[in-house]
Amino acid sequence: MIDLVWKLFSQTGNIETYLLMKELESEPQETEPNQSSTNNLENLPVDSNL
């Protein structure tokens, strides 16, 4: 994805695109790219008063 954003920036010179690329670079990479956020439901707190 970063390659796509870099290519867009290099063609347009848009500073917002460059800042997006830097933001994407600073985010930690997922260990399992196919893992969806719904698989993390077991980590949510459970209200036992229901």
C-alpha positions as a Markdown table, in Angstrom:
| # | Residue | x | y | z |
|---|---|---|---|---|
| 1 | Met | 0.0 | 0.0 | 0.0 |
| 2 | Ile | 2.9 | 2.4 | 0.8 |
| 3 | Asp | 4.2 | 1.8 | -2.7 |
| 4 | Leu | 0.9 | 2.9 | -4.2 |
| 5 | Val | 0.8 | 6.1 | -2.0 |
| 6 | Trp | 4.4 | 6.9 | -2.9 |
| 7 | Lys | 3.7 | 6.5 | -6.6 |
| 8 | Leu | 0.7 | 8.8 | -6.3 |
| 9 | Phe | 2.8 | 11.4 | -4.4 |
| 10 | Ser | 5.6 | 11.2 | -6.9 |
| 11 | Gln | 3.2 | 11.9 | -9.7 |
| 12 | Thr | 1.2 | 14.6 | -8.1 |
| 13 | Gly | 3.5 | 16.2 | -5.5 |
| 14 | Asn | 0.6 | 16.5 | -3.1 |
| 15 | Ile | 1.9 | 17.0 | 0.4 |
| 16 | Glu | -1.2 | 15.4 | 1.9 |
| 17 | Thr | -0.4 | 12.2 | 0.1 |
| 18 | Tyr | 3.2 | 12.3 | 1.4 |
| 19 | Leu | 1.9 | 12.8 | 5.0 |
| 20 | Leu | -0.4 | 9.9 | 4.5 |
| 21 | Met | 2.5 | 7.8 | 3.4 |
| 22 | Lys | 4.5 | 8.8 | 6.5 |
| 23 | Glu | 1.6 | 8.0 | 8.8 |
| 24 | Leu | 1.2 | 4.5 | 7.2 |
| 25 | Glu | 5.0 | 3.9 | 7.7 |
| 26 | Ser | 4.8 | 4.8 | 11.4 |
| 27 | Glu | 1.9 | 2.4 | 12.1 |
| 28 | Pro | 2.9 | -1.0 | 13.4 |
| 29 | Gln | 2.5 | -3.8 | 10.8 |
| 30 | Glu | -0.1 | -6.5 | 11.4 |
| 31 | Thr | 1.4 | -9.9 | 12.1 |
| 32 | Glu | -1.5 | -11.6 | 10.3 |
| 33 | Pro | -2.7 | -9.4 | 7.4 |
| 34 | Asn | -5.8 | -11.6 | 6.8 |
| 35 | Gln | -7.0 | -11.3 | 10.5 |
| 36 | Ser | -10.1 | -9.2 | 10.7 |
| 37 | Ser | -11.0 | -7.1 | 13.6 |
| 38 | Thr | -14.0 | -9.3 | 14.5 |
| 39 | Asn | -11.6 | -12.1 | 15.5 |
| 40 | Asn | -10.4 | -9.9 | 18.4 |
| 41 | Leu | -13.8 | -10.1 | 20.2 |
| 42 | Glu | -12.4 | -12.4 | 22.9 |
| 43 | Asn | -10.2 | -9.5 | 24.1 |
| 44 | Leu | -13.2 | -7.3 | 24.9 |
| 45 | Pro | -14.4 | -6.8 | 28.4 |
| 46 | Val | -17.6 | -8.6 | 29.3 |
| 47 | Asp | -20.3 | -7.1 | 31.4 |
| 48 | Ser | -21.5 | -10.0 | 33.6 |
| 49 | Asn | -24.5 | -8.0 | 35.0 |
| 50 | Leu | -26.6 | -8.7 | 32.0 |
